[in-house]
Amino acid sequence: MSDDDFMYEDEEEYEFEYEEDDGEGGEDVGVENRYYNAKGLRDDFDAAIREFQTVVDDSPTLTEWGFKATKQMLKLCLRESKFDQVLSYYERMLDYVRQLIVTRNYAEKSINNMLERVSLAATPDFIQRFHKMTLLVLKETKNDRLWLRTSLRLAKILLDQREYQALDSLLAELRRECEDDSGAVILERGTQLLEIHAMYLAMYSALEEHKKLKDTYLQCMAIKSAIPHPRIMGFICECGGKLFMGECNWEQAKANFFDAFKNYDEAGSPQRVQVLKYLVLASLLSESEVNPLSGPEAMSYVNDPAIVAITALVAAFENQDVVGFEHTLRQNTEHIQDDPFIARYIVDLRRTLRMQALESAVMPYTRIRIDSLAKRLDIPSADAEQLLVALILDKRLRANIDQEQGVLTLEQDTAEHQQFEALSKWALNMESMLRSAIATTG
């Protein structure tokens, strides 16, 4: 997945706006008039700045009107990309916050508004500097909640800039804020800790540090006091699914991708379609008889172009159509093979399908030439022989191969053996269903 999808999505486009002001109180009418007059001059940068500055200068002490005027000057400078002045006015705005001139809620709203605007209008280095200025003031004023949210915003910036050393240091500080003196998790901060671990997962994924990635994933699963945003939980489950895919644990991967899909769907994240493709991939590799696209959760996405492509792949699997499978891959490169994660498992997928097709193809025979099977699957005879050997070693076929003659001879089953095989298959299916049910329900 793209790292931008799981945390702090910016949904509003940047534009110069003036929010409605509240809490006017009994301020001097002249100051108030100058403030609104300055707002009317917003198309003339110099005139508006001069007028807003008179609002600040005419107040012998720091006042709410001065805070509002300073904030408007900051917005004007940001609109004009005068970044040095932006920092200067922001420092003045933070002075009002330090001295509690405005209410805590209004201060938080204003700071969040500025962080969002700067994130859309400035360079990464400037954004990082802006966030660090904010964090210092929030620490001074003991605004822990906003300090944590702003720190996680900064962590996302560091991740995007690949400043992993600074990111690791920041995350370590954040984690300490969620633990007591003994190192135990503070229960009411479980949600914040889960978000911090999610950021660790993003970092370790980028660095391809698989052991740390798995350790962090297990730590996430051990946190029981959290009520995370579904987008965060979706990302964690997606990471878990990819971990288990790397271990060829298809069942656990399938369960995690299903949870990720449900959480992304609840959050309205576009990543849900991508994860649905991964869920189908894991299901095919696990040779599950249940089509995940037939579930009610996935039905609303069957017409999505990416899902249409993966549906064709499922159809080829269900029909054991090796030629159709290859055709689908060639025709839907954008939605299948161009995804690096899916491309990594195409070889496994192809091998699984070919083994299924071979297993079905030999069933009517007692003896059959290997080159005949290879022709049926449109693969080289050597590849067909290797797959037959794998089927025999996996005890999916009771047969012998005559390599000199290029012939496969199947052993005939006795009635007792057939009964034993049927019972064994039934037991394995029951075990698989039980594991899936346990994994799905948590």
LINVEN-V438148 format. One record per helix or strand of 3 or more residues. SS is the DSSP state (~ for helix, > for strand). FROM is the first residue (numbers start at 1). TO is the last residue. Records with the same first field share a line. If there is no record, write none. Layout:
SS = FROM-TO  FROM-TO
This chain:
~ = 3-5  29-40  45-57  64-79  83-98  104-121  124-140  144-160  164-177  187-207  210-222  230-246  250-267  271-285  292-294  299-301  305-318  322-331  340-343  346-361  370-377  381-393  415-441
> = 367-369  399-402  407-410
